[in-house]
Amino acid sequence: MTSDAAHGYPTYPNLLAEAVVTAPSQAWVADITYVRLPTTFVYLACLLDAFSRRCVGWKSGKLSRQIDTHLTLDALEVALRQRHFQRRD
């Protein structure tokens, strides 16, 4: 979801709004933020553990000039590796 609701893009429900998370890695949430540089903006994607509120995945040194799937998937891949989850294709 976005914090700016005045746009034409689809929005999605918060599936964790009523959930009670009782242990680490039961639910992860994601966020994308921007960093203002002197002449431009860059973006950072991060995955947070909803229980501990700890960052479990972000691509070290990976800031992007675009919000795109590469940015978000890189953060997810890091989180999955750090938490020792196996990818299923």
Residue frames as qw, qx, qy, qz and C-alpha x, y, z in Angstrom:
[[0.000, 0.890, 0.457, 0.000, 0.00, 0.00, 0.00],
 [0.393, 0.384, -0.027, 0.835, 1.07, 3.55, -0.43],
 [0.193, -0.477, -0.494, 0.701, 0.76, 6.44, 1.97],
 [0.173, 0.284, -0.179, -0.926, -0.51, 8.63, -0.87],
 [0.418, 0.369, 0.820, -0.134, -4.07, 7.56, -1.64],
 [0.402, 0.768, 0.105, -0.487, -4.62, 10.24, -4.30],
 [0.015, -0.441, 0.748, 0.496, -3.42, 8.21, -7.27],
 [0.766, 0.243, -0.203, -0.560, -4.84, 5.97, -9.95],
 [0.341, 0.324, -0.882, 0.027, -2.90, 2.85, -8.98],
 [0.749, -0.362, -0.502, -0.237, -4.53, -0.17, -7.35],
 [0.226, -0.539, 0.607, -0.538, -4.36, -0.48, -3.57],
 [0.637, -0.054, -0.768, -0.051, -4.48, -3.73, -1.65],
 [0.660, -0.675, -0.105, -0.312, -5.93, -4.61, 1.75],
 [0.038, -0.598, 0.708, -0.374, -3.71, -4.94, 4.81],
 [0.797, -0.094, -0.566, -0.191, -3.92, -8.69, 5.40],
 [0.536, -0.032, -0.653, 0.535, -2.14, -8.39, 8.76],
 [0.208, -0.530, 0.048, -0.821, -4.34, -5.67, 10.24],
 [0.757, -0.451, 0.052, -0.471, -6.07, -8.05, 12.66],
 [0.858, 0.117, -0.468, 0.174, -3.27, -10.64, 12.97],
 [0.554, -0.775, 0.293, -0.084, -1.47, -11.32, 16.22],
 [0.693, 0.494, -0.482, 0.206, 2.15, -12.17, 15.49],
 [0.752, -0.637, 0.112, -0.127, 3.65, -14.14, 18.37],
 [0.784, -0.323, 0.364, 0.384, 7.09, -15.22, 17.11],
 [0.032, -0.628, 0.460, 0.627, 9.81, -14.17, 14.67],
 [0.034, 0.206, -0.799, -0.564, 9.38, -14.95, 10.96],
 [0.332, 0.461, 0.796, -0.207, 5.63, -15.51, 11.16],
 [0.367, 0.853, 0.366, 0.066, 5.09, -12.40, 9.06],
 [0.452, -0.175, 0.171, 0.858, 7.35, -10.05, 7.19],
 [0.261, 0.891, 0.316, -0.196, 6.36, -6.63, 5.97],
 [0.612, 0.188, 0.265, 0.721, 8.06, -4.61, 3.29],
 [0.016, 0.919, 0.167, -0.357, 8.72, -0.97, 2.79],
 [0.605, 0.389, 0.192, 0.668, 10.37, 1.18, 0.18],
 [0.214, -0.877, -0.156, 0.401, 11.78, 4.52, 1.14],
 [0.569, 0.717, 0.021, 0.401, 13.66, 7.22, -0.66],
 [0.578, -0.499, -0.026, 0.645, 16.91, 8.96, 0.16],
 [0.301, 0.949, 0.088, 0.003, 17.32, 12.51, -1.05],
 [0.700, -0.102, 0.153, 0.690, 20.71, 13.23, -2.59],
 [0.114, -0.503, 0.028, 0.856, 21.88, 16.69, -3.69],
 [0.238, 0.299, -0.443, -0.811, 20.64, 16.25, -7.27],
 [0.573, -0.040, -0.673, -0.466, 18.31, 13.24, -7.24],
 [0.737, -0.331, 0.362, -0.465, 16.46, 10.63, -5.20],
 [0.374, 0.237, -0.892, -0.086, 17.42, 6.98, -4.72],
 [0.794, -0.293, -0.078, -0.527, 15.29, 4.19, -3.30],
 [0.035, 0.320, -0.906, 0.274, 15.87, 1.45, -0.73],
 [0.780, -0.226, -0.382, -0.441, 13.70, -1.65, -0.22],
 [0.046, -0.351, 0.800, -0.484, 13.63, -3.35, 3.18],
 [0.684, -0.313, -0.597, -0.278, 11.85, -6.35, 4.69],
 [0.213, -0.451, 0.548, -0.671, 10.99, -6.17, 8.38],
 [0.320, -0.205, -0.917, 0.124, 10.05, -8.98, 10.75],
 [0.375, -0.606, -0.286, -0.641, 6.61, -7.98, 12.04],
 [0.754, -0.536, -0.366, 0.103, 7.30, -9.52, 15.48],
 [0.656, -0.368, -0.101, 0.651, 10.73, -8.08, 16.26],
 [0.224, 0.961, 0.098, -0.127, 10.49, -5.10, 13.90],
 [0.480, -0.540, 0.501, 0.477, 14.01, -5.98, 12.87],
 [0.524, 0.658, -0.345, -0.417, 15.22, -5.50, 9.31],
 [0.807, -0.129, 0.573, 0.057, 15.68, -9.01, 7.91],
 [0.672, 0.262, 0.516, 0.462, 16.46, -8.14, 4.32],
 [0.263, 0.932, -0.014, -0.250, 17.89, -5.33, 2.31],
 [0.840, 0.380, 0.028, 0.386, 20.52, -5.36, -0.36],
 [0.508, -0.662, 0.068, 0.547, 23.71, -3.92, 1.09],
 [0.237, -0.374, 0.407, 0.799, 24.91, -1.12, -1.13],
 [0.159, 0.368, 0.783, 0.475, 21.83, -1.49, -3.30],
 [0.199, 0.602, 0.290, -0.717, 20.15, 1.83, -3.79],
 [0.407, 0.372, 0.697, 0.459, 18.28, 2.33, -7.01],
 [0.075, 0.152, -0.114, -0.979, 17.21, 5.31, -9.05],
 [0.535, -0.118, -0.490, -0.678, 14.04, 3.38, -9.89],
 [0.592, -0.108, 0.635, -0.484, 11.42, 1.60, -7.86],
 [0.665, 0.308, -0.533, -0.423, 11.35, -1.70, -9.69],
 [0.962, -0.182, -0.108, -0.171, 11.17, -5.45, -9.18],
 [0.700, 0.337, -0.457, 0.434, 14.96, -5.81, -9.07],
 [0.061, -0.517, 0.436, -0.734, 15.16, -3.59, -6.00],
 [0.715, -0.327, 0.229, -0.573, 12.42, -5.43, -4.10],
 [0.975, 0.063, -0.204, -0.064, 13.39, -8.95, -5.15],
 [0.496, 0.459, -0.542, 0.500, 17.02, -8.36, -4.13],
 [0.309, -0.445, 0.477, -0.692, 15.83, -7.45, -0.62],
 [0.902, -0.125, 0.066, -0.407, 13.62, -10.55, -0.51],
 [0.852, 0.293, -0.407, 0.152, 16.46, -12.83, -1.66],
 [0.191, 0.483, -0.594, 0.615, 18.73, -11.47, 1.11],
 [0.581, -0.335, 0.364, -0.646, 16.03, -12.05, 3.74],
 [0.962, 0.040, -0.113, -0.244, 15.38, -15.60, 2.56],
 [0.699, 0.372, -0.508, 0.338, 19.10, -16.46, 2.61],
 [0.010, -0.473, 0.554, -0.686, 19.68, -14.89, 6.03],
 [0.672, -0.210, 0.378, -0.601, 16.72, -16.73, 7.53],
 [0.161, -0.243, 0.948, 0.124, 17.73, -19.98, 5.76],
 [0.703, 0.399, 0.395, -0.436, 14.54, -20.41, 3.75],
 [0.405, -0.041, 0.762, 0.503, 14.80, -22.46, 0.59],
 [0.390, 0.377, -0.192, -0.818, 13.39, -21.03, -2.61],
 [0.551, 0.253, 0.795, -0.024, 10.73, -23.17, -4.28],
 [0.176, 0.334, -0.436, -0.817, 10.36, -22.78, -8.05]]
